[in-house]
Amino acid sequence: MKKRLGIFVVLIAVLVFGISAQGAFASKEHYFGKTPRGQKIYYTVKSVKKHTIRKYASKPSKSDWKKYVKGVVDVSISFFDKKVGIPYSVVSAALGLKNDKVKINYGTRFFSDAQMHSIKERTFYIYEDKKHTKKRVVYKDQYGTGDLLYYVDPVGKHVHITRIKKKCKYDVKMKTRCFSNNSYIKKRCGINYNHRSKEVWNLDD
């Protein structure tokens, strides 16, 4: 009797833990609206794991490099529709070089790291039955904040990769294309549901 009672208590504990764990990890459901055909759209929000995206500026030609050294043009790096021009004077200052003795060789690279630290993902879906037991995902997008850090990787003796502090941008708000266009999302959800397809937008792209 004691043995059976012990097994019964263990089963109850496992069942309770399973229910509480499911509740802890389940994302809250939100109502978004209706498709043009009247289908109800719902979505959940979850956090995206922290990660880094690196992008390099396009390599300038030798003629453009000569113009850059003279201060005629800037090297630009684009990130999430935010273009940042990096002047030669800023690079030389970042490297700790005096303007009258600066010599940064052709072949120097410029790149940026996006530290994606607070990103959320929305998952849109439509139920296939009236009891809401079967759902089909039709659309995904992302939003959040990250830090944009710009670097210079110079070519030459006794030089190393340096962060351009003057050009760094912290807690930059970002969102995928059409994130705020509710009518577009509703339309695409309806089309993807009818075509049994899924549309995914993420900040990495």
C-alpha positions as CSV (number, residue, x, y, z in Angstrom):
1,M,0.0,0.0,0.0
2,K,2.8,2.4,0.9
3,K,4.6,1.5,-2.4
4,R,1.5,2.2,-4.5
5,L,0.9,5.5,-2.6
6,G,4.5,6.6,-3.3
7,I,4.1,5.9,-7.0
8,F,0.8,7.8,-7.1
9,V,2.4,10.8,-5.4
10,V,5.3,10.8,-7.9
11,L,2.9,10.6,-10.9
12,I,1.0,13.6,-9.5
13,A,4.2,15.6,-9.1
14,V,5.3,14.8,-12.6
15,L,1.9,15.8,-14.0
16,V,1.9,19.1,-12.1
17,F,5.5,19.9,-13.1
18,G,4.6,19.2,-16.8
19,I,1.6,21.5,-16.7
20,S,3.5,24.3,-14.9
21,A,6.5,24.0,-17.3
22,Q,4.2,24.1,-20.3
23,G,2.6,27.3,-18.9
24,A,6.0,28.9,-18.3
25,F,7.3,28.4,-21.8
26,A,4.1,29.0,-23.7
27,S,3.9,32.4,-25.3
28,K,0.7,34.5,-24.8
29,E,-1.6,34.6,-27.8
30,H,-2.6,38.0,-29.3
31,Y,-5.4,38.7,-31.7
32,F,-4.2,40.7,-34.7
33,G,-7.2,41.2,-37.0
34,K,-8.8,39.5,-40.0
35,T,-7.6,38.7,-43.5
36,P,-9.5,40.3,-46.5
37,R,-11.6,37.1,-46.5
38,G,-12.5,37.3,-42.9
39,Q,-10.1,34.7,-41.4
40,K,-9.0,35.6,-37.9
41,I,-5.2,36.1,-37.4
42,Y,-3.4,35.5,-34.1
43,Y,0.3,35.9,-33.2
44,T,2.8,35.1,-30.4
45,V,6.0,36.9,-29.4
46,K,9.3,35.2,-28.4
47,S,12.8,36.4,-27.7
48,V,15.6,35.7,-30.2
49,K,18.9,34.4,-29.0
50,K,21.6,37.1,-28.8
51,H,23.9,37.1,-31.8
52,T,26.2,39.2,-34.0
53,I,25.9,40.2,-37.6
54,R,29.0,41.4,-39.5
55,K,29.0,43.4,-42.7
56,Y,31.9,44.8,-44.7
57,A,32.0,48.0,-46.6
58,S,32.6,47.6,-50.4
59,K,36.3,47.7,-51.2
60,P,37.2,51.1,-52.8
61,S,39.2,51.2,-56.1
62,K,42.7,52.6,-55.9
63,S,41.5,55.9,-57.4
64,D,38.7,56.2,-54.8
65,W,41.3,55.3,-52.1
66,K,43.4,58.2,-53.2
67,K,40.4,60.5,-52.9
68,Y,39.6,59.1,-49.5
69,V,43.1,59.8,-48.2
70,K,42.8,63.4,-49.4
71,G,39.5,63.7,-47.6
72,V,37.4,64.1,-50.8
73,V,35.1,61.1,-50.2
74,D,34.1,58.9,-47.2
75,V,33.9,55.2,-46.9
76,S,30.3,54.3,-46.0
77,I,28.8,51.2,-44.3
78,S,25.1,50.6,-44.4
79,F,23.2,48.7,-41.7
80,F,19.4,48.5,-41.4
81,D,18.8,51.5,-43.7
82,K,21.3,53.5,-41.6
83,K,24.3,54.6,-43.7
84,V,27.3,55.9,-41.8
85,G,30.1,57.7,-43.6
86,I,33.6,57.2,-42.1
87,P,36.0,60.1,-42.9
88,Y,39.7,59.6,-43.1
89,S,40.3,62.0,-40.1
90,V,38.1,59.8,-37.9
91,V,40.0,56.6,-38.9
92,S,43.4,58.2,-38.2
93,A,42.2,59.5,-34.9
94,A,40.9,56.0,-34.0
95,L,44.3,54.6,-34.8
96,G,46.1,57.2,-32.7
97,L,48.0,58.7,-35.7
98,K,48.8,62.3,-36.1
99,N,47.4,63.8,-39.3
100,D,50.8,64.9,-40.6
101,K,52.2,61.4,-40.3
102,V,49.3,59.3,-41.3
103,K,49.7,56.6,-43.9
104,I,47.0,54.0,-44.1
105,N,47.7,51.6,-47.0
106,Y,45.3,50.6,-49.8
107,G,43.7,47.3,-48.8
108,T,42.5,48.5,-45.4
109,R,39.1,47.1,-44.6
110,F,36.1,48.6,-42.9
111,F,33.4,46.6,-41.3
112,S,30.6,46.8,-38.8
113,D,29.2,44.5,-36.1
114,A,25.5,44.6,-35.1
115,Q,25.2,43.2,-31.6
116,M,21.6,41.9,-31.6
117,H,20.9,41.9,-27.9
118,S,17.1,42.6,-27.5
119,I,15.4,41.1,-30.5
120,K,11.8,39.8,-30.5
121,E,10.0,37.6,-33.2
122,R,6.3,37.7,-34.0
123,T,4.7,34.5,-35.4
124,F,1.4,34.9,-37.1
125,Y,-1.0,32.0,-37.6
126,I,-4.6,31.1,-38.6
127,Y,-6.6,28.3,-37.0
128,E,-7.7,25.6,-39.4
129,D,-10.6,24.4,-37.2
130,K,-13.3,26.1,-35.1
131,K,-12.1,24.5,-31.9
132,H,-8.7,26.1,-32.3
133,T,-6.7,22.9,-32.0
134,K,-4.9,23.1,-35.4
135,K,-3.1,26.2,-36.5
136,R,-1.0,27.1,-39.5
137,V,1.9,29.6,-39.4
138,V,1.7,32.0,-42.3
139,Y,4.0,35.0,-41.4
140,K,7.0,35.9,-39.3
141,D,8.8,39.2,-38.6
142,Q,11.2,40.7,-36.0
143,Y,11.9,43.9,-34.1
144,G,14.0,45.1,-31.2
145,T,17.3,46.9,-30.4
146,G,21.0,46.4,-31.0
147,D,24.4,48.1,-31.0
148,L,26.1,49.1,-34.2
149,L,29.9,49.1,-33.8
150,Y,32.2,50.2,-36.6
151,Y,35.7,49.0,-37.1
152,V,38.8,49.7,-39.2
153,D,41.2,46.8,-40.1
154,P,44.3,48.6,-41.4
155,V,47.0,47.2,-43.6
156,G,50.6,48.0,-42.5
157,K,53.2,47.5,-39.7
158,H,52.2,47.5,-36.0
159,V,48.6,48.2,-36.6
160,H,45.5,46.2,-35.5
161,I,41.7,46.2,-35.7
162,T,40.3,49.3,-33.9
163,R,36.8,50.3,-33.0
164,I,35.8,53.7,-34.2
165,K,34.2,54.9,-31.0
166,K,32.9,58.2,-32.5
167,K,30.9,56.2,-35.0
168,C,29.3,53.6,-32.7
169,K,25.6,53.7,-32.1
170,Y,24.0,52.0,-29.1
171,D,20.5,50.7,-28.5
172,V,19.5,51.4,-32.1
173,K,15.8,50.6,-32.7
174,M,15.3,48.1,-35.6
175,K,12.4,46.4,-37.3
176,T,11.9,44.3,-40.4
177,R,10.3,45.8,-43.5
178,C,6.5,46.2,-43.4
179,F,6.6,45.6,-39.7
180,S,4.2,48.5,-39.0
181,N,2.1,48.0,-42.1
182,N,-0.8,46.1,-40.6
183,S,-2.9,46.0,-43.8
184,Y,0.0,44.5,-45.7
185,I,0.5,41.8,-43.0
186,K,-3.2,40.9,-43.0
187,K,-3.2,40.6,-46.8
188,R,-0.1,38.5,-46.8
189,C,-1.4,36.2,-44.1
190,G,-4.5,35.6,-46.1
191,I,-2.5,34.8,-49.3
192,N,-0.1,32.5,-47.5
193,Y,-2.9,30.7,-45.8
194,N,-4.7,30.1,-49.2
195,H,-1.4,29.0,-50.9
196,R,-0.3,26.9,-47.9
197,S,2.9,28.9,-47.7
198,K,4.8,31.0,-45.1
199,E,6.5,34.4,-45.3
200,V,9.5,35.1,-43.0
201,W,11.3,38.4,-42.5
202,N,14.3,38.7,-40.1
203,L,16.7,41.4,-39.2
204,D,19.7,39.3,-40.3
205,D,18.7,39.9,-43.9
